[in-house]
C-alpha cells in the first residue's frame, strides 16, 4: 500500500491560547490564488486528499484560518511574504523605494527584490562615473 505523504507532515501551529492562525480577507485572496496555482492536491477547487468518491471543496480555500497541513508546509513557504504576514515569525520591512512589504534576507535589507536590482545598478553607475571623473587625463 502506498503511504500518504500528507501523514508525515508536522502538525499545524496554534497561537498560545490554542486558536489557529487567522488570515485577513486580503491574505485569504492571496492564499487562494497561491493554492489554485501551486497546490498539487487542489483540482478545480476540490481537494484530492479528501476525495472519497464525492468531490470535496478544499477547506483551506473557504476558511480564514490555516487549517490544511499541506498548505502550511508545502504551499505557503513559496510565498515568504504571505507566510511572514500570517505567522509574524519573520520580521517584515517596507521597501525604501516602492513602499512594498518584503522579508529581508539579512538585517541590512532595505529594498524589495524587485527594486534592489535597479538600485544596485544605479549606485554602481554613479560610482563608476565618479571614479572615472576623478582620473587625471
N, C-alpha and C positions, 0 to 999 in steps of 0.2 A: 504494500500500500504506500502511496506517495505521501510524504509528510507535508503538511501545510506550513509554509514559511511564516504565515501570519501568527502562528502559535509561539514562535521563538522570539518575537519582538518583546522588548521590555514593557512593563505596564505604563499607563499614562500618568503623568504627573498631576498632582492636585495642589490647590492652594493650601495654606496652613490650616484653614478651617475645614478642609475636606471637600470643598466645592471645586468643580472643574474650571479650567481657564475659559474665559468667555471672549468672544470677538465682537467688535463693533460692526454695524451694517457695512461700512466700507471695507473692513478687513474680511468680512464674510464674502463680499463680492469678489475680492481679490483671490480668496481661498477657493471659491467655486470655479473661477477661471483657471486656476492652477490645477485643480482636480480634473476638470474636463480635458486639459491639455496634457498633464503628466501622469495621472494615476493609472496604473495598469489594471486595477480592479474595477474601474468605472467604465461602463459601456452604455452610451446613450442615457446617462443619468442614473443607471441602475448598477448596484453593487454585485459583482460576480461572486465575491466571497460569501455573501449572504443568500445567494440564489439557490433555492432547493427545489426548483421546478417552476415556481412562480417568480415573476420579476419583483425585485425589492429595490425601492428607491434608496440611493446612497444616503445613509443617515447623516454623514458629515455635510452634505450639501443643503440639508434642510434644518440644520441645527446651528445655533450661535455659539455652542460650546465645542471644545475639541473633544470628540468622542470616538474617533477612529484611530486605532493604533497604527495602521498602515499610513494614514495621512500624516500622523505626528512624526513617525520615524523615517518614512521613505519619501514623502512628497513635500512636506513643509520645509525641510532643510534646503531644498532647491531655491527657495525664496528667503534668503537670510534676513532681509529687512522685515518681512512679514512675520517671520518666526520671532525676531527680537521684539517687535511691537507687541505680539501676543504674550510672550513669556517674560519680557523685560529682563532676561538674564544677561544680555549683552548690552553694552552702552550704545545708545544711538547718538548720532551727531547730525547737525544740519550743514549742508554744503555752503561754503562761503560765497560761491558764485551763483548757483541757481536756487539755493534755499531748500533743496530736497533732502529728505531723511535718508541716511545710509548707515551701515555698520562699518566702522573703520577697521582697517587691517592692523593698525598699530595705534598707540596713544597719540601719535603725532598727525594722524589723518585729518585733513582739513577739507578735502574735496571729494565729491562722489566719484565713482569710477568713470562716469561719462565726462565730467568736467576735468578730471585730473590729467588726462592726456593733452587736452587743449592748453591747460595752464602750464604744464611742463614744457610743451613745445614753445609757447610764448616766452617763458622765462629763459629757455635755452637760447632762443633767437636774440633776446635782449642782451644776454651775457656775451654771446659771440660778437654782437655789434659793438658792445663796449670794449671788448678785448681787441678787436680789430682797429678801433679808433684810437686806442692808446699806443699803437705801434708807430714809431717814428719812421718816416719814409726817407 
